[in-house]
Amino acid sequence: MTSSVKAWIGLVALVFVMGALIFGAAGDPWFWQGWAFLAVFFAASALITQYLIANDPALLQRRVKGGPTAETEPAQRLIMVFMSFGFVALIVVPGFDHRFGWSQPPAIVALIGAALIAIGFFVIFLVFKANSFASSTVGVAEGQSLVSTGPYAVVRHPMYAGGLIYLLGTPLALGSYWGLVAPALMTPILIWRLVDEERVLDERLPGYSDYKRKVHYRLLPGVY
């Protein structure tokens, strides 16, 4: 099975599972925020998948191998277990919020959340354009070189920056304030991941220490 077929099957399966979790928790098949979220998520993911198929199949192959079992670093395996639970909570909590009416944000909040998701995906797309070695696992591949252009000239971990925007936008897109608890808990774990990743890059990627001295911020310019 080719990487492109695996990517499309994986995306469709992921959207199906996410939909089952969202609507199962919400108990409402007419939960419009759930449908809107899935539409934005699928559209953005499909566009990036098709871009990689056409322009960078090697990166696509690296991206289809992810999750805790794909990590080679022990700390990263543990981090990804925590992140997996966090991603489930990210969409399940808003579903329960809708079912029980814990918070009832206006429709504009869902639209803002959808816009944040789109922005987060766009940042990740820029990362893929700049770095063909932007793997879903932590490590240094054979032949990998340092990338310091594009979004990497702004922060050292632009993919995580885009991911944080996505995490913030998801509960809002699903019409939930209580859902913001999930990204609040996931952010320290994400920072743990990138700090440990920098340790690996310092050891194995030539020039990374000099790059850190030039690009001071990890996620947000002027802040961190």
N, C-alpha and C positions, 0 to 999 in steps of 0.2 A: 504494500500500500504506500503510495507516495505521500510526501509531507503535505502537499496541498489538500489531498483527500482527507488525511488525518486532521488537518486544521479545520476544514469545513465541518466534518463530522463532530469534532470536539466543540466547535462553536455552537452548532445546532443543539447538541446534547446539553451544553452548559445553559443555553437560554431556556431549554425545556425544564431543566432541573430548577433554575432560578424561578421560572414561572410557577412551578409546582409549590415551591417554598413560599413565594409571595402570596399566591392566592389561597394556598392551604392555611396560612396564618391569618389572612384577612377574612377568610370565610365569605368572600364576595366576588363572584366572577365578573361583576361590573365595576370593579375597583379601577377606575380610569387611570389613576396615577400609576398603578402597576403596569397597565398596558403601555402607557406612554414611556415609562422607564425602560421596559423591554425593547420598545421600538428604537429608542435612542441608543441603547447599549448595542443592540444587534446591528444597526446601521453603521455605527462608528467602528465596531469590531470587524464587520464585513468589508468596509472600505480599506482598513489597514491590512486585513488578510489578503485582499486582492492585490493591493500594492506590493506586498512582500512576494506574493506568487509571481508577479510580473517583473519585479525589480531586484529582489534579494532573496532568492529561494534558500540560500545558505542560512540566513538569519531566521527565516521561517522554520527551518529544520531545528534550529537551536531553541526556538520559542515553543515548539510543540512538546518539548521535554521539560516539564516543570513539576512543582509540588514537592512535598517533604522527602519522598523517596528518591527524587532526582538529585538532591543536594549531596555534595561530598563532604562538606564541613559539618561536624556534629552540631555546633551551635546553630547553624542555618537550618538543619533539619528540625530542631526544636522550635525555632522561630517560625518556620513555615507551618508547623502544627498549630501554633497559636493564631497565626494569621488566617488559617483555614477556618477555624472556629469564628474568628472575627468577621470574615466575609459572610458566613451564614447569618450571624447576628445582624449584620448590616442591612439585610433585606427582610429577615424574619421579624425583628422588633417593629419596624414600620407597619408590617402586616398586622401584627397584634394591636398596634396603636390604632389602626383603622377599625379593627373589629370591635375594640372596647371603647373607642372614643377618648383615649387619653389626651390627645392634643388634636386640634382641628385648624391647622394653618390655612390661610386663604389660598386660592388656586395659583396666585402669582408666585407663591413660595415654590410650588412644584415646577413652575416654568423656570424660575431662577436655578433650581436644582438641576433641571435638565440641561440648562446652559452651562453650568459648572462641569457636568459630566462631559459634554462635548468639548469644552476647553481642556479638560484633563486628558482626553483622548488625543486632542490635537498636539499637546505638548509631547505625549508619548510618540506620536507619529514623527515629530521633529527629531526625537531621539533616534528612532529607527533610521531616519534618513542620514543622520550624522554618524551613526555607529553601527556597523554591521556585526559587531560582537556583543550587542546588547542582549545577552542571554537571559533566560528566566531563572537561571541558577547562578550562584556565586562561584567565581573561579576565573582563571585566565586560560584561554584556549591557545592552541598552537598557532603561531603566526599573528597573534593579537598584538596590536600596537596602541599606543596612547592616543586618545581623541580629545582635543581641547578646543574644537571649533563648534559653531552652532550653539545649541543650548548649553553645551559643556563649557563655553566661555563665560557663562553667567553663574551657574552653580555646578558643583561637582557631581550631584546626583539628580539630574533633571527628570529622569524617569520616575523616581520616587516623588519628586515635586508634583509631576502630573498625576501620579497615583493619589497623592493627598487631596488634590482638587477633586478628583473623582470620588474619593471616600466622603468628602464633605458634601458633595452634591447629591449622592445617592439617597440618604434619608430624606433630604428636602424634596427631591424629585418624587419620592414616595409619599409625600404629604405628612411627614412626621418630624416633630421636634425631639421626641424621646429617642428616636433612632440615632440622634447625634451622639448618644452615649457610646455607640460602637466605634466610630472614628476617633473619639477622644481616648478610648482604651487602646486602639490599634496604633495610634501615632507613636507612643513610646516604643512599641515593638518594632515598628518600621525604622525608627532611629537606631535601635539596637542592631537591626539588620545592616543598615548602611555603615555604622561604625565598625562592625565586624568585617564587612566587605572591604572597607578601607585598609584594615589590617592585612587582608589577603593581597590586595593590590599593591600595598607597600612592599610586601615580600616578593611578589612575583611579576609585577608589571614594570618594566624599565621606564624611568622618568616620572613615575607617579608622585614621588616625594616632591620633586621640583614643581610639578603641576599643582599640588596642594598649596605651595607657597605663592603661586600666582593667582589661583582662584580660591579665595578665602572661605566662601560660604558653601555649605553643603546643600541646603534646600531653598532658603529664602534670602535673596540679596539684602544685605544690611542687617539681618536678624540672626540667622543661624546657617 
